[in-house]
Amino acid sequence: LAMASSQIPMGGFSFDLCKRNAWLEANNSNGAIIKKAKKTGTTIAGIVFKDGVVLGADTRATEGPIVADKNCNKIHYLAPNIFCGGAGTSADCENVTEMISSQLTLHRLNTGRECRVATAVTMISQYLFRYQGYISTALIVGGVDCTGPSLFSVHPHGSVDQLPFQTMGSGSLCAMAVFEAGFQDNLEQDNAVSLVRAAITSGIENDLGSGSNVDITVVKLGSVERFRNIDKTAPKYKSKNPLSYAKGTTSFFEEVTSKIEITEGEAMEQ
């Protein structure tokens, strides 16, 4: 019975090879190429205004140097009064936010009360800390509850910050520069939305990992407004006088023509 119980697979990640990988990297004398973590690109931002919270994000999803999706949604639903912007590995962001959303739904049904933003942040941070940063999910969580509007950032290792404005992702420095220059306490909704739009646009224009369009979500007490593609990317440049080449412009050395016979029926099946 003891042997059978020891062979039961455990859930979660296995860290058995972490020490081996660290040893190989430290003793790499033959110049072998050590695989590095894949870099991701995103610009997400959030700001607290007088009546609620504004979240913003770009819509570019990358796969290394390739743009995999030009119009993905990076602002995720957690609860009717809580939303979050996600940066990092897209699969991790999707699954973590869906799992936390289901847990918040059960919490809301069991208590009969609206979930607090701090409750969602605690669930996320405890879950991420358990995996020591191996779940590549960085979130900006914002919402309005009985304590008023609040905004948190949760890093992949589980650390939490609470500030009136937050940025994360590869374009975070560009967005933060806009926030530090234009943020004021008790902003009106229109001014807050304009500031977040400018911050995300700054990340799109100055960061190669961010791009495409701007999404905005406004969370207030009792209402949520979502603006998909509120700012669209500039169209690609097209020449007014496209180049055209006459047939035969490019020279070639030889031409080979082959005749191909296609056989149908029984001979083809054999």
PyMOL commands that set and color helices and strands:
alter all, ss='L'
color gray80, all
select helices_A, chain A and resi 2-6+18-26+90-111+117-130+172-182+189-206+266-269
alter helices_A, ss='H'
color red, helices_A
select strands_A, chain A and resi 44-48+52-58+61-63+66-69+75-79+82-88+137-145+148-154+160-162+165-168+214-220+223-231
alter strands_A, ss='S'
color yellow, strands_A
deselect
rebuild
show_as cartoon
